[in-house]
Every structure is written in structure tokens, then in C-alpha cells.
Amino acid sequence: MHIIIQRMPRFMVLFFASMVVFFSFSSLADAADSPTDAIHMTDKGMEYLQKNGKDALIKEINNKNPDFIQGDIYLYVRSMDGTILAHPINQKLIGKNMINLPDAQGKIYRKDIIELAKSKGKGWVDYQYNNPVTKQIESKTTYIVRNGDIILEAGIYKPK
């Protein structure tokens, strides 16, 4: 292999090297978050909650603790009435209850989140949401876990 590279014109070596780098980075950028990532984020939140309490968890999320933000996945907390208690990305949502606000297809998914929390305590809710990266309405799924009077949530955009 070394002999082949030595005999190649310099521009070809640079071209092939740049292609390797380009495809390496583009495949990383295209890598979608997985359901396991969302579950792991809620598990991390539950662990912190059990050690430090609800108020401490809410404070850490609202203070944008990097433990609760990893790439496109972040942890947020909703009360059982639908009010957002903690959100590390959009602080304007804190204190708001948008339970009756539908997604792009008219689904009142926040009610589904609360109903799932009440009935099973954890699981997935699918809906359509504006992806801030692509600026497109995309399919999203959120994993939720109830603990007492709060719901921990972490969502991912589904691969196209």
C-alpha cells in the first residue's frame, strides 16, 4: 500500500485523504439518536432524583447541567397536570402548560404523555414536531417515566 501511495500524484493522495475525512464526519453527522439513548437519559435523571430529590433535579436541568444534555437528547420534567417544570433548551417553556396544544397533525400528544404516566408509569409517545436543526416537521418519539407527581422525558427524532 505504501508503494502505491508513493507512486500516486500528490493531488490524488490529498483527494483520497480528504474524501476519507469527509465521509467519516458525514456519517457521524447522519447518525441518529437511538431509543436506548433516550431511555439512558431518563434513567440518569431518575438516579439523580433518587439521590438528590426533585427540587435539585429541576434546578440542575434548568441550569443546563451537561449531564442532562447530550447532543440532541436532553432531559426535561413535566408535572402531572402538564406544566413544564424543567427544560434545559427552551427556558421560555418553564411554567407553561400546553396540554391542549396539538402537534402538526392535530394530535394532543401531551395528554397522551400524562395518560401513559398515569396508567403505565413509563413508555413511548409518538408525535410530529419541528426539528430545530432541519427546520422541518418530523416524527419524534419521547420516552417518559413517572416518579410521584412528575414525569421525566427525553425525546428523539425518528430516522427518515
Secondary structure, 3 states (H helix, E strand, C coil): CHHHHHHCCHHHHHHHHHHHHHHHHHHHHHCCCCHHHHHHHHHHHHHHHHHHCHHHHHHHHHCCCHHHEECCEECEEEECCCEEEECCCCHHHCCCECCCCCCCCCCCHHHHHHHHHHHCCEEEEEEEEEECCCCEEEEEEEEEEEECCEEEEEEEECCC
